[in-house]
Amino acid sequence: MERRKFLTLAAAAVAAAPLAACSSGKSSGSAKAGDDNAPVELTVSVWSLASTPEFQALFDAFHQANPNITIKPVDILAADYETKITTMLAAGDTTDVITVKNVIDYAGYATRGQLRDLTSYATSADGAKLSGLDSYKEKDGKYFALPYRQDFWVLYYNKKMFDAAGKQYPSNLTWDQYAELAKALTTGSGQSKVYGTYHHTWRSVVQAISAAQTGGDLLGGDYSFFADQYATALAVQDAGATIDFSTATTQKTGYASVFEDKQAAMLPMGTWFIAKLLADKKAGKTDVDWAIAPMPQRPGGSGVTTFGSPTAFAVNKKAKHAAAAEKFVQFASGPEGAKVCAAIGVVPALLTDETRQTYFGLAGMPGDDGSKKAFKPDKVTLEMPVSDKTSKIDKILTEEHQLVMTKQKSVDGGIKEMGSRVKNETG
């Protein structure tokens, strides 16, 4: 998953200090047989604990509901998380709950038999309502993880910049209209230049939205459906309406700083950014006047289609406290966990009318009809489908995307090379 790269990385690779708010003063250890109230110290793998507020919020709420269970987070560097978890599970580590950062890694854990079966929860009344649940369904119909949050992409915009330019706030845009708007909103030059939009360097900015809105298969090898979206992205770049790809890559430009520092009027990005915007405005780090709109659409399409990815909790097959672990996973993905997530600006997987109301009731959250509409897309497709070839294909598509966006290859040439490489390098 690409979505939390704005987070500040934690200082240590693995830290294991229990949350102060969760300390019960009881001794830790395995629960006694038949004693549901025996003290339990539950270990949960996380990344960048200090800068990922949902973890502590969920841990605190769960401990309050279950005073005998304390949470001991296993904090791992965000950049090392997937590699570390893969190594831990392969070595027989007994961390109770595994936070599944992306569905690509989940496929590996599940097929290697490293997670406990959670099908009974997944097929319950609440489980069936979880957005992104299908991403964790195995070929045999079983589930080994439950999503607790489901992010999807929207269009952020700076209201004051639109007002200054005399432009209507974006709503029901086509990609052509979006491109023209980006050009019109671009002002100034040099250090004082303000861009009409900002396209981050991730391949999903072009490829995932193209696949979602055309029905294209990111694993299929025929990538001709990318052509129109690349044409749009390059046209915006050529017009100087976004920071060019090479500069953004070389300078390691952060999308959060570009938008919060008012260097861009628009930003296509995931809903996870909302929590950071709310927190940064509350802390006085930015005063950007923002709102969201649905992602632009292809001409002639019906409804709003976007893409996204869920984040889930799973129970380690070798968990020391399996019963308590399953209880936590069910809590986090259920109505209680959804309320906790919504209350801090994180989009829960169980996104009901009640949790939407909680979400839009947050201080600093835009309450206009356009923002609320953006929060109810008609269709959210998975950012990257899961298969045993996904990791290799993701790498190929990323490498070729970089070459196309830096004009080392033409769009047609890059698309052709993507198909050829996928066929030859993944079988």
C-alpha angles and dihedrals in degrees: 000000000000098000108098101046091119090067120108108247117242117250099239131047094227123012121174109186116138117240111264090223090057099049112120099179090238125122116261128233143096119330114251116252110272093006109111091179098054113123116267130186106207119199119211126184114228139160128232093355095183093057101035103076098184092072097058092040091054093043092051093048093047092049090049090054092042108032093179092061119075123189122231108188120210099213116204131182108266093229091052099039103104094043092047095049092047090053093045094052093045090053094052098255113179101215102146105219124032118202106218106217096189140003093242091067092040090062090059095047093048097046091049090055094241098132134066121248111261097174094121090060094041092055095045122108093265095038093056089059095057115119110230094020093126089064088071098047113115125212091261091054095254128131126213100178138034122216116233096179134031119195125191136177125267136163115261118201140183108239096200092054090053090047092050091051093046091239127144115245111265117269131156092356124176116217091253091053090047091053093050091047091051090054093047093050095051113105141167129014142246116008091349096053117128116200125219090228142348124232111197119220097251114115090229090072086073108014105041095047090046091053092046096051099039099037089241121163114238090196098043102085097233105101101169088118088072093068100088094045092049089050090055094046094048092046091055090047094047090051090056090241093129134030105274118253097245093052093046090050096045094046093041089232115203116220091212094057093045092056099036092048089052095243092131133039095208137027129185103212145135126280091249087081090069093073091053092048091051093047094045093049091049090050092049094244092126138011097195112152101222144170136169136240133186116278112268114266139215116263114269096019122133122228127350118303123184138150137242148145136242127227119215148186122230135182118241112240087228096044116150091216105032097162094051090044092054089047090055094047091050091048094049095049095040133077094286093053091044091057091049093051095045091050092062098041099264116133108238123216088231094064105175130161087263095053091044089054090050091048096051091044091067118116109261095017113130110245102193121125092246093059091047090050090052087057093060106055116176093229135016116189124197112268092228124007117234126244139127087270098050098099094050094045092047089055093049094048091048093051094048092044090058092051093050095047092049089047094239084127132027119244091252092045093048093047091049091050092049091056094044094049094046090052096045101036101040102035 
